[in-house]
């Protein structure tokens, strides 16, 4: 159960990074003030920066390491649990050449930095 909780946390982090960027862009266009929140923007840029750094340096995500360790301790070798867990696993750990992930994460990180410049966070007034 702990490994599944880590997997769900990992999926939520992915959703935060991807949807966060979309919300920032949409929010700038629609005038949503919350997308300029400094803490939200720092957390968002920090999360994608960590993913980019991990990909550049070949570091396995600590959440992945923790999940696999928990599964090993539980005697699980594969994702043979329920339907939701199976599809979350396939979504997060898509099988593709490593360079594709490095490129995709780097481009997404560049986009996040560009959006930071285009719609910079604001201090509270």
C-alpha positions as a Markdown table, in Angstrom:
| # | Residue | x | y | z |
|---|---|---|---|---|
| 1 | Unk | 0.0 | 0.0 | 0.0 |
| 2 | Unk | 2.9 | 2.4 | 0.7 |
| 3 | Unk | 4.3 | 1.8 | -2.7 |
| 4 | Unk | 1.0 | 2.5 | -4.3 |
| 5 | Unk | 0.8 | 5.7 | -2.2 |
| 6 | Unk | 4.2 | 6.8 | -3.5 |
| 7 | Unk | 3.1 | 6.0 | -7.1 |
| 8 | Unk | 0.0 | 8.2 | -6.7 |
| 9 | Unk | 2.1 | 11.0 | -5.1 |
| 10 | Unk | 4.4 | 10.7 | -8.1 |
| 11 | Unk | 1.5 | 10.9 | -10.5 |
| 12 | Unk | 0.1 | 13.9 | -8.7 |
| 13 | Unk | 3.5 | 15.6 | -9.0 |
| 14 | Unk | 3.5 | 15.0 | -12.8 |
| 15 | Unk | 0.0 | 16.4 | -13.0 |
| 16 | Unk | 1.1 | 19.5 | -11.0 |
| 17 | Unk | 4.0 | 20.1 | -13.3 |
| 18 | Unk | 2.1 | 19.7 | -16.5 |
| 19 | Unk | -1.2 | 21.3 | -15.5 |
| 20 | Unk | 0.6 | 24.0 | -13.6 |
| 21 | Unk | 2.3 | 25.3 | -16.7 |
| 22 | Unk | -1.0 | 25.2 | -18.6 |
| 23 | Unk | -2.8 | 27.0 | -15.8 |
| 24 | Unk | -0.1 | 29.7 | -15.7 |
| 25 | Unk | -0.5 | 30.4 | -19.5 |
| 26 | Unk | -4.3 | 30.3 | -19.4 |
| 27 | Unk | -4.3 | 32.4 | -16.2 |
| 28 | Unk | -2.2 | 35.1 | -17.8 |
| 29 | Unk | -4.5 | 35.3 | -20.8 |
| 30 | Unk | -7.7 | 35.2 | -18.6 |
| 31 | Unk | -6.4 | 37.5 | -15.8 |
| 32 | Unk | -6.3 | 34.9 | -13.0 |
| 33 | Unk | -4.3 | 36.5 | -10.2 |
| 34 | Unk | -3.5 | 33.3 | -8.3 |
| 35 | Unk | -1.2 | 32.1 | -11.1 |
| 36 | Unk | 1.2 | 34.9 | -10.2 |
| 37 | Unk | 1.6 | 33.6 | -6.6 |
| 38 | Unk | 5.3 | 33.5 | -5.9 |
| 39 | Unk | 5.2 | 30.3 | -3.8 |
| 40 | Unk | 3.2 | 28.5 | -6.5 |
| 41 | Unk | 5.6 | 29.6 | -9.2 |
| 42 | Unk | 8.7 | 28.7 | -7.2 |
| 43 | Unk | 7.3 | 25.2 | -6.4 |
| 44 | Unk | 6.4 | 24.7 | -10.1 |
| 45 | Unk | 9.7 | 25.8 | -11.5 |
| 46 | Unk | 11.6 | 24.0 | -8.8 |
| 47 | Unk | 9.8 | 20.7 | -9.6 |
| 48 | Unk | 10.5 | 20.9 | -13.3 |
| 49 | Unk | 14.1 | 22.0 | -12.6 |
| 50 | Unk | 14.6 | 18.9 | -10.4 |
| 51 | Unk | 13.2 | 16.6 | -13.2 |
| 52 | Unk | 15.5 | 18.3 | -15.8 |
| 53 | Unk | 18.5 | 18.0 | -13.5 |
| 54 | Unk | 17.8 | 14.3 | -12.8 |
| 55 | Unk | 17.5 | 13.6 | -16.5 |
| 56 | Unk | 20.8 | 15.4 | -17.4 |
| 57 | Unk | 22.7 | 13.7 | -14.7 |
| 58 | Unk | 21.1 | 10.3 | -15.1 |
| 59 | Unk | 19.7 | 10.3 | -11.6 |
| 60 | Unk | 16.7 | 8.1 | -10.9 |
| 61 | Unk | 13.9 | 10.0 | -9.3 |
| 62 | Unk | 13.9 | 9.5 | -5.5 |
| 63 | Unk | 10.1 | 8.8 | -5.7 |
| 64 | Unk | 10.8 | 6.0 | -8.2 |
| 65 | Unk | 13.6 | 4.6 | -6.0 |
| 66 | Unk | 11.4 | 4.7 | -2.9 |
| 67 | Unk | 8.5 | 3.0 | -4.7 |
| 68 | Unk | 10.6 | 0.2 | -6.1 |
| 69 | Unk | 12.2 | -0.3 | -2.7 |
| 70 | Unk | 8.8 | -0.6 | -1.1 |
| 71 | Unk | 7.6 | -3.0 | -3.7 |
| 72 | Unk | 10.7 | -5.2 | -3.3 |
| 73 | Unk | 10.2 | -5.2 | 0.5 |
| 74 | Unk | 6.6 | -6.2 | 0.0 |
| 75 | Unk | 7.8 | -9.1 | -2.3 |
| 76 | Unk | 6.3 | -7.6 | -5.5 |
| 77 | Unk | 8.3 | -7.9 | -8.7 |
| 78 | Unk | 5.8 | -6.3 | -11.1 |
| 79 | Unk | 2.9 | -4.0 | -11.1 |
| 80 | Unk | 0.3 | -6.7 | -10.6 |
| 81 | Unk | -2.1 | -4.8 | -8.4 |
| 82 | Unk | -5.3 | -3.1 | -9.3 |
| 83 | Unk | -6.4 | -1.5 | -12.5 |
| 84 | Unk | -5.7 | 2.1 | -11.5 |
| 85 | Unk | -2.2 | 1.3 | -10.2 |
| 86 | Unk | -1.4 | -0.6 | -13.5 |
| 87 | Unk | -2.3 | 2.4 | -15.7 |
| 88 | Unk | -0.6 | 4.9 | -13.4 |
| 89 | Unk | 2.5 | 2.8 | -13.8 |
| 90 | Unk | 2.3 | 2.7 | -17.6 |
| 91 | Unk | 1.7 | 6.4 | -17.7 |
| 92 | Unk | 4.7 | 7.3 | -15.5 |
| 93 | Unk | 7.2 | 4.8 | -16.8 |
| 94 | Unk | 6.6 | 4.8 | -20.5 |
| 95 | Unk | 9.3 | 2.8 | -22.4 |
| 96 | Unk | 11.2 | 5.0 | -24.7 |
| 97 | Unk | 14.9 | 5.8 | -25.3 |
| 98 | Unk | 16.4 | 7.8 | -22.5 |
| 99 | Unk | 17.5 | 10.7 | -24.7 |
| 100 | Unk | 13.9 | 11.3 | -25.6 |
| 101 | Unk | 13.0 | 12.0 | -22.0 |
| 102 | Unk | 16.1 | 14.2 | -21.5 |
| 103 | Unk | 15.0 | 16.2 | -24.6 |
| 104 | Unk | 11.4 | 16.4 | -23.6 |
| 105 | Unk | 12.1 | 17.4 | -20.0 |
| 106 | Unk | 14.7 | 20.0 | -21.1 |
| 107 | Unk | 12.2 | 21.5 | -23.6 |
| 108 | Unk | 9.5 | 21.6 | -21.0 |
| 109 | Unk | 11.9 | 23.2 | -18.5 |
| 110 | Unk | 12.8 | 25.8 | -21.1 |
| 111 | Unk | 9.2 | 26.5 | -21.7 |
| 112 | Unk | 8.6 | 26.9 | -17.9 |
| 113 | Unk | 11.5 | 29.4 | -17.7 |
| 114 | Unk | 10.1 | 31.2 | -20.7 |
| 115 | Unk | 6.6 | 31.4 | -19.1 |
| 116 | Unk | 8.3 | 32.6 | -15.9 |
| 117 | Unk | 9.8 | 35.5 | -17.9 |
| 118 | Unk | 6.5 | 36.1 | -19.9 |
| 119 | Unk | 4.3 | 36.1 | -16.8 |
| 120 | Unk | 6.6 | 36.7 | -13.8 |
| 121 | Unk | 5.4 | 36.0 | -10.3 |
| 122 | Unk | 4.4 | 39.0 | -8.2 |
| 123 | Unk | 5.0 | 39.9 | -4.6 |
| 124 | Unk | 1.9 | 40.5 | -2.5 |
| 125 | Unk | 0.8 | 44.1 | -2.3 |
